[in-house]
Amino acid sequence: MPQPSPVTVVLEREGRTLVYPRLTTAHQLLNRLELGVNDCLVIRDGELLTPDRKIRPGDAITVRTVVSRG
């Protein structure tokens, strides 16, 4: 049985790319990155993902850190 395609995650601020063999939700991704749900935006194909949104095999995800200025 063929392996599912990995999920590619680009950490925009750091300029790093990570590859995960399997992720199920945006929340699981944030946990693996040790980030909170209010620390960054999780983006797939220009669409913001809420923590409960599913991540599919082969997805390309961008994680953009939120910076507060005030």
N, C-alpha and C positions, 0 to 999 in steps of 0.2 A: 504494500500500500504506500503510495507516495506521501511524503511529508508535506504539510501545509506550508505555504509561503511564509517567510518570516515577516514581522512588522518592523519597518524602518522608522526610527524616531530621530528627528533633528532637533537638537537643543540649540535654538536660534542664537541666544545671547553668547553661548560658549563656543559656537561654531563646531560642535561635535555631533557626530552621527552614531547612534547606537542601533543595534539589531537585536530583537527579541524573537525567539522561536515561537512564542505564543503569549498573547495578552487577551484578556476577555473584556475589560472595561477601561474607560479613561481613568477611573478611580484606582484601579490596580496599577496602571502605568504611573500615576502620581505617587503611589505608595512605594513603588520600586525606585523612583527617583528621589524619594524622601522629600517630596514637596506637598504642600497643602493645597486644597482646592481654591483658595484665594490668592495663591502665590503666582499663578501662571494661567495662561490660556492654552487649551489643547485644541488643535486645529487639524481637520482632515478635509482636503479639497476645498479650502476656503470657508469651511463651515465650523463654527465653534461647537465643541462637544461638551455636554454637561457630564459630570462624573459618572452617571449611570448609563451613558451611551456605550454601546458595544463597539469593540474594535475587531475588525475582521482580518483574517490572514491576508497578507500582501498589502495591507494599508500602509500609506506613508503619512506619518503624523509629525506635525511641528509643535514644539512646546515653546511658547513665548512667555518669558518672565515678565510679570507686571511690575512696573516701577511707579510708585506713588510720589508725586511732587506736590508739595503744598506748603 
